[in-house]
Amino acid sequence: MTRTMSVSQVRADIYNVMDETAQTHEPILITGKRNNVVMLSQEDWNAIEETLYLNNIPNMVSSIQDSMNEPDSEFSEDIEW
């Protein structure tokens, strides 16, 4: 569940709000008179961007799902680089 805070609340305690957002990985909806925004940790935003990127590669999602459904014996313990 997304926590909601007013822009005034965030402004009064910005560093703690940022720390909490980064530690809990929970987005915060910041509401203002003109606009609303969502605060995310950079780590979470990077993960979202990566997911969006991978979802745009044709057949990537089905390939990942197929791999996840393979029995463990299908994977080799020895990987040669």
N, CA, C and O atoms as a GROMACS GRO file, in nm:
protein
  324
    1MET      N    1   0.084  -0.118   0.000
    1MET     CA    2   0.000   0.000   0.000
    1MET      C    3   0.089   0.124   0.000
    1MET      O    4   0.189   0.130   0.071
    2THR      N    5   0.051   0.219  -0.078
    2THR     CA    6   0.129   0.342  -0.090
    2THR      C    7   0.092   0.438   0.022
    2THR      O    8  -0.025   0.465   0.048
    3ARG      N    9   0.193   0.487   0.086
    3ARG     CA   10   0.175   0.588   0.191
    3ARG      C   11   0.152   0.723   0.124
    3ARG      O   12   0.215   0.752   0.022
    4THR      N   13   0.064   0.806   0.178
    4THR     CA   14   0.036   0.937   0.123
    4THR      C   15   0.078   1.045   0.222
    4THR      O   16   0.048   1.037   0.341
    5MET      N   17   0.149   1.144   0.171
    5MET     CA   18   0.193   1.257   0.252
    5MET      C   19   0.171   1.385   0.172
    5MET      O   20   0.178   1.384   0.049
    6SER      N   21   0.145   1.494   0.242
    6SER     CA   22   0.135   1.622   0.174
    6SER      C   23   0.275   1.674   0.146
    6SER      O   24   0.372   1.632   0.210
    7VAL      N   25   0.285   1.764   0.051
    7VAL     CA   26   0.414   1.823   0.020
    7VAL      C   27   0.471   1.894   0.142
    7VAL      O   28   0.593   1.896   0.160
    8SER      N   29   0.386   1.953   0.225
    8SER     CA   30   0.433   2.021   0.347
    8SER      C   31   0.493   1.922   0.446
    8SER      O   32   0.596   1.951   0.508
    9GLN      N   33   0.430   1.807   0.460
    9GLN     CA   34   0.484   1.704   0.550
    9GLN      C   35   0.620   1.656   0.502
    9GLN      O   36   0.713   1.639   0.581
   10VAL      N   37   0.631   1.634   0.372
   10VAL     CA   38   0.758   1.586   0.316
   10VAL      C   39   0.865   1.693   0.331
   10VAL      O   40   0.978   1.663   0.370
   11ARG      N   41   0.830   1.816   0.302
   11ARG     CA   42   0.928   1.926   0.310
   11ARG      C   43   0.983   1.939   0.452
   11ARG      O   44   1.102   1.967   0.470
   12ALA      N   45   0.900   1.918   0.551
   12ALA     CA   46   0.942   1.934   0.690
   12ALA      C   47   1.038   1.825   0.735
   12ALA      O   48   1.112   1.844   0.832
   13ASP      N   49   1.039   1.711   0.666
   13ASP     CA   50   1.121   1.598   0.711
   13ASP      C   51   1.180   1.522   0.592
   13ASP      O   52   1.184   1.399   0.593
   14ILE      N   53   1.225   1.594   0.491
   14ILE     CA   54   1.264   1.534   0.364
   14ILE      C   55   1.371   1.424   0.377
   14ILE      O   56   1.360   1.321   0.311
   15TYR      N   57   1.472   1.445   0.458
   15TYR     CA   58   1.579   1.345   0.467
   15TYR      C   59   1.529   1.215   0.529
   15TYR      O   60   1.567   1.107   0.484
   16ASN      N   61   1.446   1.224   0.631
   16ASN     CA   62   1.391   1.102   0.691
   16ASN      C   63   1.294   1.033   0.595
   16ASN      O   64   1.290   0.910   0.589
   17VAL      N   65   1.216   1.110   0.522
   17VAL     CA   66   1.124   1.052   0.424
   17VAL      C   67   1.202   0.979   0.316
   17VAL      O   68   1.165   0.868   0.276
   18MET      N   69   1.309   1.040   0.269
   18MET     CA   70   1.393   0.974   0.168
   18MET      C   71   1.455   0.846   0.222
   18MET      O   72   1.455   0.744   0.154
   19ASP      N   73   1.508   0.851   0.344
   19ASP     CA   74   1.568   0.732   0.405
   19ASP      C   75   1.466   0.621   0.420
   19ASP      O   76   1.495   0.505   0.390
   20GLU      N   77   1.346   0.656   0.467
   20GLU     CA   78   1.241   0.556   0.486
   20GLU      C   79   1.200   0.493   0.353
   20GLU      O   80   1.178   0.372   0.345
   21THR      N   81   1.188   0.576   0.250
   21THR     CA   82   1.150   0.526   0.118
   21THR      C   83   1.255   0.428   0.065
   21THR      O   84   1.220   0.325   0.008
   22ALA      N   85   1.381   0.461   0.082
   22ALA     CA   86   1.488   0.373   0.036
   22ALA      C   87   1.494   0.243   0.116
   22ALA      O   88   1.520   0.137   0.060
   23GLN      N   89   1.470   0.251   0.246
   23GLN     CA   90   1.480   0.132   0.331
   23GLN      C   91   1.361   0.038   0.317
   23GLN      O   92   1.378  -0.084   0.316
   24THR      N   93   1.241   0.093   0.306
   24THR     CA   94   1.120   0.009   0.302
   24THR      C   95   1.082  -0.034   0.161
   24THR      O   96   1.004  -0.128   0.144
   25HIS      N   97   1.137   0.033   0.060
   25HIS     CA   98   1.101   0.006  -0.079
   25HIS      C   99   0.952   0.027  -0.104
   25HIS      O  100   0.894  -0.036  -0.193
   26GLU      N  101   0.890   0.115  -0.026
   26GLU     CA  102   0.749   0.148  -0.043
   26GLU      C  103   0.740   0.288  -0.102
   26GLU      O  104   0.799   0.382  -0.048
   27PRO      N  105   0.668   0.304  -0.212
   27PRO     CA  106   0.655   0.438  -0.270
   27PRO      C  107   0.572   0.528  -0.180
   27PRO      O  108   0.491   0.481  -0.100
   28ILE      N  109   0.594   0.658  -0.193
   28ILE     CA  110   0.518   0.755  -0.117
   28ILE      C  111   0.450   0.848  -0.217
   28ILE      O  112   0.516   0.908  -0.302
   29LEU      N  113   0.319   0.860  -0.206
   29LEU     CA  114   0.244   0.954  -0.288
   29LEU      C  115   0.250   1.090  -0.219
   29LEU      O  116   0.206   1.104  -0.105
   30ILE      N  117   0.306   1.188  -0.288
   30ILE     CA  118   0.317   1.323  -0.234
   30ILE      C  119   0.212   1.408  -0.303
   30ILE      O  120   0.214   1.425  -0.425
   31THR      N  121   0.120   1.462  -0.222
   31THR     CA  122   0.010   1.540  -0.278
   31THR      C  123   0.035   1.689  -0.259
   31THR      O  124   0.081   1.732  -0.153
   32GLY      N  125   0.004   1.765  -0.361
   32GLY     CA  126   0.020   1.910  -0.357
   32GLY      C  127  -0.102   1.978  -0.416
   32GLY      O  128  -0.193   1.912  -0.467
   33LYS      N  129  -0.104   2.109  -0.408
   33LYS     CA  130  -0.218   2.185  -0.461
   33LYS      C  131  -0.225   2.177  -0.613
   33LYS      O  132  -0.334   2.176  -0.670
   34ARG      N  133  -0.110   2.172  -0.680
   34ARG     CA  134  -0.108   2.172  -0.827
   34ARG      C  135  -0.093   2.033  -0.886
   34ARG      O  136  -0.153   2.004  -0.989
   35ASN      N  137  -0.014   1.948  -0.823
   35ASN     CA  138   0.013   1.815  -0.879
   35ASN      C  139   0.041   1.716  -0.767
   35ASN      O  140   0.067   1.753  -0.653
   36ASN      N  141   0.034   1.590  -0.803
   36ASN     CA  142   0.076   1.481  -0.715
   36ASN      C  143   0.193   1.409  -0.781
   36ASN      O  144   0.200   1.401  -0.904
   37VAL      N  145   0.284   1.358  -0.700
   37VAL     CA  146   0.397   1.281  -0.752
   37VAL      C  147   0.419   1.160  -0.662
   37VAL      O  148   0.367   1.152  -0.551
   38VAL      N  149   0.496   1.066  -0.713
   38VAL     CA  150   0.531   0.947  -0.635
   38VAL      C  151   0.681   0.946  -0.613
   38VAL      O  152   0.758   0.963  -0.707
   39MET      N  153   0.722   0.928  -0.488
   39MET     CA  154   0.864   0.918  -0.454
   39MET      C  155   0.900   0.770  -0.444
   39MET      O  156   0.835   0.693  -0.373
   40LEU      N  157   1.005   0.732  -0.516
   40LEU     CA  158   1.060   0.596  -0.513
   40LEU      C  159   1.208   0.604  -0.485
   40LEU      O  160   1.271   0.706  -0.513
   41SER      N  161   1.263   0.497  -0.431
   41SER     CA  162   1.409   0.493  -0.419
   41SER      C  163   1.467   0.475  -0.559
   41SER      O  164   1.400   0.423  -0.649
   42GLN      N  165   1.590   0.518  -0.578
   42GLN     CA  166   1.653   0.502  -0.709
   42GLN      C  167   1.666   0.354  -0.743
   42GLN      O  168   1.649   0.316  -0.859
   43GLU      N  169   1.694   0.271  -0.645
   43GLU     CA  170   1.706   0.126  -0.668
   43GLU      C  171   1.575   0.070  -0.724
   43GLU      O  172   1.576  -0.010  -0.818
   44ASP      N  173   1.462   0.113  -0.666
   44ASP     CA  174   1.333   0.065  -0.715
   44ASP      C  175   1.303   0.118  -0.854
   44ASP      O  176   1.250   0.045  -0.938
   45TRP      N  177   1.336   0.244  -0.880
   45TRP     CA  178   1.314   0.301  -1.013
   45TRP      C  179   1.398   0.228  -1.117
   45TRP      O  180   1.350   0.199  -1.227
   46ASN      N  181   1.523   0.198  -1.084
   46ASN     CA  182   1.609   0.123  -1.177
   46ASN      C  183   1.549  -0.013  -1.209
   46ASN      O  184   1.554  -0.057  -1.324
   47ALA      N  185   1.492  -0.079  -1.109
   47ALA     CA  186   1.430  -0.210  -1.130
   47ALA      C  187   1.308  -0.198  -1.221
   47ALA      O  188   1.287  -0.284  -1.307
   48ILE      N  189   1.230  -0.094  -1.203
   48ILE     CA  190   1.113  -0.072  -1.288
   48ILE      C  191   1.158  -0.046  -1.432
   48ILE      O  192   1.101  -0.103  -1.526
   49GLU      N  193   1.258   0.038  -1.450
   49GLU     CA  194   1.308   0.065  -1.585
   49GLU      C  195   1.358  -0.062  -1.652
   49GLU      O  196   1.333  -0.084  -1.771
   50GLU      N  197   1.430  -0.146  -1.577
   50GLU     CA  198   1.482  -0.271  -1.634
   50GLU      C  199   1.367  -0.363  -1.674
   50GLU      O  200   1.371  -0.426  -1.780
   51THR      N  201   1.265  -0.371  -1.590
   51THR     CA  202   1.149  -0.454  -1.622
   51THR      C  203   1.079  -0.404  -1.747
   51THR      O  204   1.042  -0.483  -1.834
   52LEU      N  205   1.060  -0.273  -1.756
   52LEU     CA  206   0.996  -0.216  -1.876
   52LEU      C  207   1.079  -0.246  -2.000
   52LEU      O  208   1.025  -0.280  -2.105
   53TYR      N  209   1.210  -0.233  -1.989
   53TYR     CA  210   1.299  -0.261  -2.102
   53TYR      C  211   1.287  -0.407  -2.146
   53TYR      O  212   1.271  -0.436  -2.264
   54LEU      N  213   1.294  -0.499  -2.049
   54LEU     CA  214   1.286  -0.642  -2.083
   54LEU      C  215   1.151  -0.679  -2.140
   54LEU      O  216   1.142  -0.765  -2.228
   55ASN      N  217   1.045  -0.616  -2.092
   55ASN     CA  218   0.911  -0.644  -2.145
   55ASN      C  219   0.895  -0.596  -2.289
   55ASN      O  220   0.805  -0.642  -2.359
   56ASN      N  221   0.979  -0.505  -2.333
   56ASN     CA  222   0.971  -0.454  -2.470
   56ASN      C  223   1.051  -0.537  -2.570
   56ASN      O  224   1.042  -0.513  -2.691
   57ILE      N  225   1.129  -0.632  -2.523
   57ILE     CA  226   1.205  -0.720  -2.613
   57ILE      C  227   1.110  -0.833  -2.657
   57ILE      O  228   1.057  -0.904  -2.572
   58PRO      N  229   1.089  -0.849  -2.786
   58PRO     CA  230   0.998  -0.953  -2.833
   58PRO      C  231   1.033  -1.090  -2.777
   58PRO      O  232   1.150  -1.131  -2.780
   59ASN      N  233   0.935  -1.160  -2.726
   59ASN     CA  234   0.944  -1.297  -2.674
   59ASN      C  235   1.025  -1.310  -2.545
   59ASN      O  236   1.045  -1.421  -2.497
   60MET      N  237   1.072  -1.200  -2.487
   60MET     CA  238   1.153  -1.209  -2.365
   60MET      C  239   1.071  -1.263  -2.248
   60MET      O  240   1.118  -1.350  -2.175
   61VAL      N  241   0.951  -1.213  -2.229
   61VAL     CA  242   0.869  -1.256  -2.116
   61VAL      C  243   0.838  -1.405  -2.125
   61VAL      O  244   0.850  -1.477  -2.025
   62SER      N  245   0.800  -1.451  -2.242
   62SER     CA  246   0.768  -1.594  -2.255
   62SER      C  247   0.893  -1.679  -2.237
   62SER      O  248   0.884  -1.790  -2.184
   63SER      N  249   1.008  -1.630  -2.280
   63SER     CA  250   1.133  -1.703  -2.262
   63SER      C  251   1.167  -1.717  -2.114
   63SER      O  252   1.209  -1.824  -2.069
   64ILE      N  253   1.149  -1.610  -2.041
   64ILE     CA  254   1.176  -1.615  -1.896
   64ILE      C  255   1.079  -1.709  -1.827
   64ILE      O  256   1.118  -1.789  -1.743
   65GLN      N  257   0.950  -1.700  -1.864
   65GLN     CA  258   0.850  -1.789  -1.803
   65GLN      C  259   0.879  -1.935  -1.837
   65GLN      O  260   0.867  -2.021  -1.750
   66ASP      N  261   0.918  -1.963  -1.960
   66ASP     CA  262   0.952  -2.100  -1.999
   66ASP      C  263   1.070  -2.152  -1.917
   66ASP      O  264   1.069  -2.266  -1.871
   67SER      N  265   1.170  -2.068  -1.898
   67SER     CA  266   1.288  -2.107  -1.821
   67SER      C  267   1.253  -2.135  -1.675
   67SER      O  268   1.308  -2.226  -1.614
   68MET      N  269   1.163  -2.056  -1.622
   68MET     CA  270   1.123  -2.074  -1.481
   68MET      C  271   1.047  -2.204  -1.462
   68MET      O  272   1.046  -2.259  -1.352
   69ASN      N  273   0.983  -2.255  -1.567
   69ASN     CA  274   0.904  -2.378  -1.557
   69ASN      C  275   0.986  -2.504  -1.586
   69ASN      O  276   0.936  -2.615  -1.570
   70GLU      N  277   1.112  -2.488  -1.626
   70GLU     CA  278   1.198  -2.603  -1.654
   70GLU      C  279   1.239  -2.669  -1.522
   70GLU      O  280   1.261  -2.601  -1.422
   71PRO      N  281   1.249  -2.802  -1.522
   71PRO     CA  282   1.300  -2.870  -1.402
   71PRO      C  283   1.445  -2.830  -1.375
   71PRO      O  284   1.520  -2.799  -1.468
   72ASP      N  285   1.482  -2.830  -1.249
   72ASP     CA  286   1.618  -2.792  -1.212
   72ASP      C  287   1.724  -2.876  -1.282
   72ASP      O  288   1.834  -2.828  -1.306
   73SER      N  289   1.692  -2.999  -1.314
   73SER     CA  290   1.791  -3.086  -1.377
   73SER      C  291   1.828  -3.038  -1.517
   73SER      O  292   1.929  -3.082  -1.573
   74GLU      N  293   1.750  -2.949  -1.573
   74GLU     CA  294   1.781  -2.896  -1.706
   74GLU      C  295   1.896  -2.798  -1.705
   74GLU      O  296   1.953  -2.766  -1.810
   75PHE      N  297   1.932  -2.750  -1.586
   75PHE     CA  298   2.036  -2.650  -1.576
   75PHE      C  299   2.167  -2.714  -1.530
   75PHE      O  300   2.169  -2.799  -1.441
   76SER      N  301   2.273  -2.672  -1.591
   76SER     CA  302   2.404  -2.728  -1.560
   76SER      C  303   2.466  -2.654  -1.441
   76SER      O  304   2.454  -2.532  -1.428
   77GLU      N  305   2.532  -2.729  -1.357
   77GLU     CA  306   2.605  -2.670  -1.245
   77GLU      C  307   2.735  -2.607  -1.294
   77GLU      O  308   2.784  -2.510  -1.235
   78ASP      N  309   2.790  -2.661  -1.402
   78ASP     CA  310   2.917  -2.614  -1.455
   78ASP      C  311   2.892  -2.519  -1.572
   78ASP      O  312   2.841  -2.558  -1.677
   79ILE      N  313   2.930  -2.396  -1.551
   79ILE     CA  314   2.915  -2.297  -1.658
   79ILE      C  315   3.054  -2.260  -1.705
   79ILE      O  316   3.138  -2.219  -1.626
   80GLU      N  317   3.076  -2.274  -1.833
   80GLU     CA  318   3.204  -2.237  -1.889
   80GLU      C  319   3.193  -2.099  -1.952
   80GLU      O  320   3.112  -2.077  -2.042
   81TRP      N  321   3.273  -2.008  -1.906
   81TRP     CA  322   3.268  -1.872  -1.959
   81TRP      C  323   3.369  -1.862  -2.065
   81TRP      O  324   3.385  -1.756  -2.126
   0.00000   0.00000   0.00000
